[in-house]
């Protein structure tokens, strides 16, 4: 692993545990074994490190979801939606540090004053929404999902799923314990009246 990648990996952990504001560059230097000068050689400042983490996260999400969708043969759009929900829950567990970082309030405070950060966060969420919307549109074509505004419905479903992930992230509730109920609620919301 390159020094730059090591810095990003440790910074992700620190930002997710302590938040952007509370993470000190001296801590990052100590944990990576890289002098602060080395860190600043690779990144201009702490914001640039944070933005690089978001950029990598976005790339990983796109790659993981594309691979997941390509490896599956969904019979219907409804099955694709159920698969996308399951995979989102899996990713939240597998990429716990990055999801915690995504769920921290200070990321959105930074996004208010930094348009690049806002764009990165919007792009990450749009990646998820695009996948949910794609499943809805496919389901509307094959008749497994009722006609409804696809993007708005994707946003509602994603908010519901991500809400459970946030409960899980903060150890308030085990999202896995509600998996069957979540899938059933999504089916009821999406199914056509005759299916």
Secondary structure by P-SEA (a helix, b strand, c coil): ccaaaaaaaaaaaaaaacccccccaaaaaaaacccaaaaaaacccaaaaaaaaaaaaaaaaaaaaaaaaaacccccaaaaaaaaaaaaaaaaaaaaaaaaaaacaaaaaaaaccaaaaaaaaaaaaaaaaaaaaaaaaaaaaccccccaaaaaaaaaaaaaaaaaaaaaacccccccaaaaaaaaaaaacccccc
